[in-house]
Amino acid sequence: MAETLPCPGAWDVSLATRTTFRLGGKAKVLLEPSTRQELETALDWVRSRSLPLFVMGRGSNLVVSDHGWDGAIVAIGQNLSGTEWTANRARVQAGTRLTEFVMASVGRGLSGLEKLAGIPGTVGGAVFMNAGAYGQEFGECVTLVEALSPEGSLRVFLPEDCAFGYRTSAFRQAGWIVVSTEVALEPSDAVTLRQSVKEIQQSRREKQPLELPNAGSLFKRPPNGFASKMVDEAGLRGFRVGDAAISEKHAGFAVNLGQATAQQVWELSCEVIRRIEQSHGVTLEREVVFLGQFD
């Protein structure tokens, strides 16, 4: 009989159905705490068993090895979501869907994050990686972050403590787990904001391969250039390893054409990195997180 878990969850869970790439293996155990107390209890439980730990949101930037993850996944999702509003400020729980929060702010006539509409994932993930698009970054609006250390201690971070940078933060660098964040937004015209969101979402549909499983941009933007432009210039648009491919629609995305494996996505990324080093003298850095063992 399997050991009782400290919060909602299950043993031996496939992560393919929990990631936007729709591929990968199983986790030894998946925990889905529904309160902060359950989250702290879950982290204590994982530590007491010396299990490898990975904290995920909604799996929009993640490729899990076909071999699986021989440890614990703590998923911060809908059970740890919600927003409290005060004038032009909001306190948001980490599991809140980013686009839902952005649309709620737009509906209130508040500007600062409207260009992030359409980015999948959670608010916690947006803080963790300082999500950005079209010249806006989430960290620009942050006034406070509550986060748990890998050891379980709670700390309040002020903006100067967060070390926000391009797709990084103090939380990513040190493995802190974002619990909630407070943002300050600017009053604006709701009609204008809605039109801006409509145009951005239309642009995403036209330019990005949203019709196929993917995990967003495969690579980070290198200094003084764009990864997608380099990949395109190297003739790699449509390049495939099995059913993992560089998108024909946008060379910055890798897509699952149907039966791709995590290993194929890994090999695809390795080959693209190798060829861009040859053609451009630039070493691309993966933006997608690869979890587990890859050959």
Helices and strands as residue ranges (DSSP letters): E 9-14, G 16-18, E 26-31, H 36-48, E 53-56, E 62-64, E 69-75, G 78-80, E 83-86, E 89-93, H 98-107, E 110-111, G 114-116, H 123-129, E 132-133, E 136-137, G 138-141, E 142-148, E 154-157, G 159-161, H 170-174, E 177-184, E 186-187, H 190-207, E 214-217, H 227-233, E 240-241, E 244-246, E 253-256, H 262-280, E 289-291
